[in-house]
Amino acid sequence: MITMKDIVREGHPSLTRSAAVVEVPLSKDDKQLLEDMMQFLKNSQDEEIAEKYELRAGVGIAAPQLGIEKQIIAIHFEDIDGKLYSMGLVNPKIISHSVEQSYLSSGEGCLSVDRPVEGYVPRHARITIKATDINDQPVKLRLKGYPAIVFQHEIDHINGIMFFDRINTEDPFNIPENSSPIQ
Ligand SMILES: CNC(=O)c1cccc(C)c1Nc1nc(N2CCN(c3ccccc3Cl)CC2)nc(N2CSC[C@H]2C(=O)NC)n1
């Protein structure tokens, strides 16, 4: 089972390097890794399990956060309308995006960052993603709102980008043109 000791922290080289493309069909090991990453997210959101194993809650995790430089991400959460996003993806790519931007009005947190980093993280408001799922099937997702933010945060990890790299250092709470807040 993945616990916080398996998650590398700020300063670890895996977090700022680009991860390798994953071979499809997925190997047994890569499938198992995806299952374990999904289970971690579910455990982290379960009050009892999270308390017992001292897990920090997350809705997404990327393999580089485990020191594994592969293009593998896992997402698990229910959006405001109760739609469940629960999937493991390999080789995710943003193939198109809106000009409009959006950001979490509470800022972003990251399992690999053990400090609060204030500021808005401007991201694309709407994105279209292509990827391959755990059953080797092609996936095409059109996302907006909170789901779009979470997927961009995890895909950034695949490309060695941390959320704070996107915060305006002069004015962390600067609201870029053409961008709207997500509560
Ligand atoms: C500095 N201010 C803040 O962190 C912040 C502060 C307030 C609100 C938000 C919305 C903030 N921002 C933020 N909150 C989250 N969670 C909210 C709580 N939740 C959760 C917690 C407990 C049980 C179940 C669950 Cl579901 C887990 C997820 N997650 C992310 N991110 C950035 S995108 C990837 C995602 C991630 O998984 N990070 C570990 N950002």
The ligand as an SDF file (V2000), in Angstrom:
LIG
                    3D

 40 44  0  0  0  0  0  0  0  0999 V2000
   -3.4360   26.0510   -0.4670 C   0  0  0  0  0  0  0  0  0  0  0  0
   -4.8590   25.8700   -0.4880 N   0  0  0  0  0  0  0  0  0  0  0  0
   -5.3720   24.6350   -0.6070 C   0  0  0  0  0  0  0  0  0  0  0  0
   -4.7090   23.6150   -0.7730 O   0  0  0  0  0  0  0  0  0  0  0  0
   -6.8490   24.5650   -0.6100 C   0  0  0  0  0  0  0  0  0  0  0  0
   -7.5650   25.0370    0.4980 C   0  0  0  0  0  0  0  0  0  0  0  0
   -8.9710   24.9630    0.5060 C   0  0  0  0  0  0  0  0  0  0  0  0
   -9.6670   24.4410   -0.5950 C   0  0  0  0  0  0  0  0  0  0  0  0
   -8.9570   23.9920   -1.7220 C   0  0  0  0  0  0  0  0  0  0  0  0
   -9.7140   23.4780   -2.9170 C   0  0  0  0  0  0  0  0  0  0  0  0
   -7.5370   24.0670   -1.7310 C   0  0  0  0  0  0  0  0  0  0  0  0
   -6.7850   23.5900   -2.8000 N   0  0  0  0  0  0  0  0  0  0  0  0
   -6.6890   22.2470   -3.0440 C   0  0  0  0  0  0  0  0  0  0  0  0
   -7.4000   21.3900   -2.2790 N   0  0  0  0  0  0  0  0  0  0  0  0
   -7.3200   20.0820   -2.6080 C   0  0  0  0  0  0  0  0  0  0  0  0
   -8.0490   19.1650   -1.8890 N   0  0  0  0  0  0  0  0  0  0  0  0
   -9.1640   19.6300   -1.0790 C   0  0  0  0  0  0  0  0  0  0  0  0
   -9.4180   18.7220    0.0950 C   0  0  0  0  0  0  0  0  0  0  0  0
   -9.5340   17.3240   -0.3540 N   0  0  0  0  0  0  0  0  0  0  0  0
  -10.0290   16.4020    0.6200 C   0  0  0  0  0  0  0  0  0  0  0  0
   -9.7650   16.6020    1.9750 C   0  0  0  0  0  0  0  0  0  0  0  0
  -10.2520   15.6940    2.9140 C   0  0  0  0  0  0  0  0  0  0  0  0
  -10.9920   14.5770    2.5200 C   0  0  0  0  0  0  0  0  0  0  0  0
  -11.2790   14.3860    1.1720 C   0  0  0  0  0  0  0  0  0  0  0  0
  -10.7950   15.2960    0.2330 C   0  0  0  0  0  0  0  0  0  0  0  0
  -11.1740   15.0350   -1.4370 Cl  0  0  0  0  0  0  0  0  0  0  0  0
   -8.3660   16.8410   -1.1040 C   0  0  0  0  0  0  0  0  0  0  0  0
   -8.0600   17.7490   -2.2610 C   0  0  0  0  0  0  0  0  0  0  0  0
   -6.5670   19.6140   -3.6110 N   0  0  0  0  0  0  0  0  0  0  0  0
   -5.8900   20.5360   -4.3310 C   0  0  0  0  0  0  0  0  0  0  0  0
   -5.1950   20.0920   -5.3690 N   0  0  0  0  0  0  0  0  0  0  0  0
   -4.6430   21.0190   -6.3880 C   0  0  0  0  0  0  0  0  0  0  0  0
   -5.0530   20.1770   -7.9090 S   0  0  0  0  0  0  0  0  0  0  0  0
   -4.6440   18.6040   -7.1850 C   0  0  0  0  0  0  0  0  0  0  0  0
   -5.2990   18.7100   -5.7960 C   0  0  0  0  0  0  0  0  0  0  0  0
   -4.6650   17.7380   -4.7940 C   0  0  0  0  0  0  0  0  0  0  0  0
   -5.0150   16.5740   -4.7840 O   0  0  0  0  0  0  0  0  0  0  0  0
   -3.7450   18.2440   -3.9420 N   0  0  0  0  0  0  0  0  0  0  0  0
   -3.1730   17.3770   -2.9670 C   0  0  0  0  0  0  0  0  0  0  0  0
   -5.9080   21.8580   -4.0740 N   0  0  0  0  0  0  0  0  0  0  0  0
  1  2  1  0
  2  3  1  0
  3  4  2  0
  3  5  1  0
  5  6  1  0
  5 11  2  0
  6  7  2  0
  7  8  1  0
  8  9  2  0
  9 10  1  0
  9 11  1  0
 11 12  1  0
 12 13  1  0
 13 14  1  0
 13 40  2  0
 14 15  2  0
 15 16  1  0
 15 29  1  0
 16 17  1  0
 16 28  1  0
 17 18  1  0
 18 19  1  0
 19 20  1  0
 19 27  1  0
 20 21  1  0
 20 25  2  0
 21 22  2  0
 22 23  1  0
 23 24  2  0
 24 25  1  0
 25 26  1  0
 27 28  1  0
 29 30  2  0
 30 31  1  0
 30 40  1  0
 31 32  1  0
 31 35  1  0
 32 33  1  0
 33 34  1  0
 34 35  1  0
 35 36  1  0
 36 37  2  0
 36 38  1  0
 38 39  1  0
M  END
$$$$
